[in-house]
Amino acid sequence: MQDTRDGAVLSSAGESNFAPPHRTRGVFNHNSFERMISYDPATIAHPQLHGILLSGVAPRPIAFVASRSTEGAVNLAPFSFFNAFASKPPVVAIGPAVSVRSGKVKDTWRNILDTGECTISAVTYGILHQMNLAAAEYPHGTDEFVKAGLTKAEAATVGVPYVAESPFAMECRLIENIELFREEGGNGNLMLLRVHRIHVKESVLTDGKIDPRKMDLVARMGYHWYARVTPDVCFELPQPGPKCGIGLDALPEPIRSSPILTGNELGLLASVLSMPQRDPTFAQPQTTADLLEHELITGNARGALDAALRQGSPSVWTLHRIAQAFLRQGDVASAWQTLYLAHPTIAP
Ligand SMILES: Cc1cc2nc3c(=O)[nH]c(=O)nc-3n(C[C@H](O)[C@H](O)[C@H](O)COP(=O)(O)O)c2cc1C
């Protein structure tokens, strides 16, 4: 461990049981051996802490919260301290802060405490700049629906409109407001809200279910960064539930210590419920491919295997690369069979 400026401490990350240094792959390779900078929240300046915290707790959904003052003025503001915490009954929470500099509270917070009601609309890319406009500190009583040029849709169970341009909106009532460490100068609030009605635009449904590829949601990251959820970044990954994969620790050593396969790829291999049986027919060629590197580059795993077998006695690492190509196609069964060709004695 080594102290740096601002109370941050440099350390190396925890030892992993298996991971060789190259074990992850992404746009950026974050490896288990990289040095970490550690911060003690009690000793760093609040603005710096805010940026660091919210860069790691990201991406965050954005609640476009509409509320009404006791005088009847409608208010609209975005909050990314926001999430769902239960679905039966549905409970969400937002975190309107108190200004550290002036002690000023948000109109949203005051209004929800006073009336007990609000609506929350999802923020899409199509209303991003209108959302940003509504985040400005307009004088108390300003209707940000008007300032942002957004349409009021009438709610069914609360006296506050929601944003008609949004594909998803909830009508909420306050359960409880928890002031967070106010006695220590803390500036947070946690407003727990029960959802009494949900509205969804039909246009975002596929086969009756909300399709994330049709929502076009935006999320808040750290500092001034946002993320847009476009169809190309969406993918499905079913939860394992009660079915337990064998786990990385149960992978045979020659696979676990592969210099080719990444942690993610080992994770896929290790999610089988038991190691598959060897298929003696797997090594019979299915294609006429004979250019190994070409097939690997074009992501044709089966072609690569056939080419390698045609060339005769492929090396262990060539077979690991071909197994990797199968895994990238999501074909876990063929990856296992390829690894059995590399290590015939490990097959059950
Ligand atoms: C994307 C986004 C997310 C925000 N999230 C929060 C938040 O979680 N908590 C907070 O206190 N302010 C947050 N703000 C700032 C408020 O929206 C801003 O202070 C606004 O003026 C509050 O309006 P009000 O006083 O009408 O409630 C956020 C601003 C933006 C642009």
The ligand as an ORCA input file, in Angstrom:
! r2SCAN-3c Opt
* xyz 0 1
  C     -29.628     13.748    -15.295
  C     -29.735     14.495    -13.995
  C     -29.862     13.791    -12.835
  C     -29.979     14.462    -11.605
  N     -30.097     13.723    -10.466
  C     -30.233     14.375     -9.288
  C     -30.386     13.618     -8.093
  O     -30.430     12.375     -8.098
  N     -30.517     14.320     -6.933
  C     -30.511     15.663     -6.887
  O     -30.639     16.234     -5.816
  N     -30.373     16.394     -8.013
  C     -30.241     15.786     -9.212
  N     -30.125     16.516    -10.354
  C     -30.230     17.966    -10.279
  C     -31.696     18.415    -10.211
  O     -32.417     17.966    -11.333
  C     -31.741     19.946    -10.170
  O     -31.159     20.396     -8.955
  C     -33.135     20.519    -10.307
  O     -33.020     21.916    -10.427
  C     -34.024     20.223     -9.117
  O     -35.256     20.808     -9.397
  P     -36.340     21.172     -8.300
  O     -35.709     22.150     -7.313
  O     -37.413     21.788     -9.122
  O     -36.753     19.907     -7.647
  C     -29.964     15.888    -11.570
  C     -29.814     16.596    -12.770
  C     -29.681     15.903    -13.963
  C     -29.528     16.678    -15.229
*
